[in-house]
Amino acid sequence: MSYRLGVDVGGTFTDLLLVDEKTGRLYTAKVPSTPEDSSIGVFNGIARVCDNAGIDPTEISSVMHGTRLQLTQS
């Protein structure tokens, strides 16, 4: 099977949406973001959403990534 994954990294949470391309079924996950290294939150989320769907991450055919992290001045 083939799955598409959307990842949105926010300041507090990282949201994931996994789409089964064959059936159209959707799976979601929300994990804490990790500002010190956003990849940690992304990989934690991938593990969670794949567990929710009962699939191996190698079944994901494409990933769309978005973020709205910004630097602010005090």
C-alpha angles and dihedrals in degrees: 000000000000127000135188120212129204119195126190115187112201133175094261107018139024112217124201132193120190119194123199100219093204100051103018090234115155129217125187139193135180121198134169114274117239107217093186089062116000091196090071092060091044094052091045088052093048090053091049098046092046089050089050090052095041093236139123115248089238087072090068108104100185140013128205114196130193135171140175099197114143140173119246130197122226 
